[in-house]
Amino acid sequence: MQRAVLISKHIYREAVDYLAGRVQLDYHDSDDGLPSADLLARLADKDGLICQLTDRIDAALMDAVPNVRVVSNVAVGFDNIDIPAATERGVIVTNTPGVLTDTTADLAFALILGAGRRLGESERYLRAGRFRQWRIDLLTGWDIWGSTLGVLGMGRIGQAVARRGRGFNMRVLYYDPLRQSEDLERELGIEYVSKDELLAQADFLSLHCALTAETHHLIGADELSAMKSTSVLVNTSRGPVVDEAALADALESGVIAAAGLDVFEHEPEVHPKLLRLENALIVPHIASASIATRTRMCVMAAENVVAGLAGHRPPNIVNPEVLD
Ligand code: GLV
């Protein structure tokens, strides 16, 4: 008998095509997620779930639908899922790493360039009809080339950002609780420093860590004060890694120069001050949003759920200990 899978939200057609014929599908083909009561009701007769980062999968939900054996997240991050609770209950959780690395690094770099060179502000200025004459100090910003890039979190995406930084002739410093091998440091041309050094030296600080209890508010008022007043903070990881109210205050009072933000603490809400500040370049969680990458993520999530339900080890399992 075919396994039954719920897709909680609209995904790319290629993934739905892959699933058709392999599993019995219940597809909630909508951009609006299912309210938790509806999610629960539709999971009552399912073996697997393809969900997105806007779906909260917690212990209570898993207890209510013990029939669900595989939860496949269409994202590399999985902070929306209670992993220890899943593991305790024998639920396989999967994600979509790798395919989005370079696309995400591109957007992080776009934010570095855009915030450093004041692109959002410049465009608003022009569109508002304020460009009446060229001026020597019109919308001057901060050089990217030759400056110091700080990378906080040197996983796949951090490495891809570091490579881009080296391409712009930047000095690249990094901090990660796990130091990379000397070979990789040499290959990438990166230097390992303490977190304090990173904050003090970076002209551009780009965040690439997962959201965990340890990284919640990793960047708060103290850390922002430790940064250069000319520095730029870029976040494409998860919003709660930064204390958003503290960041808004720091941008307003000139503690740091600018920020490029793809993610927010209470998405889709954005701190009202950030919406007003010219030195905040803000975009709506689009780091992996190229058509090709988002398509690959969806197909990967589909492959993960099919493999898990067939009793195989899914290629991208987050909690492999569940199979022990
Ligand atoms: C997007 O934020 C992801 O985690 O893939």
Residues whose N, C-alpha, C, O or C-beta is under 5 A from the ligand:
A	BS01	GLV	V74 A75 V76 G77 S237
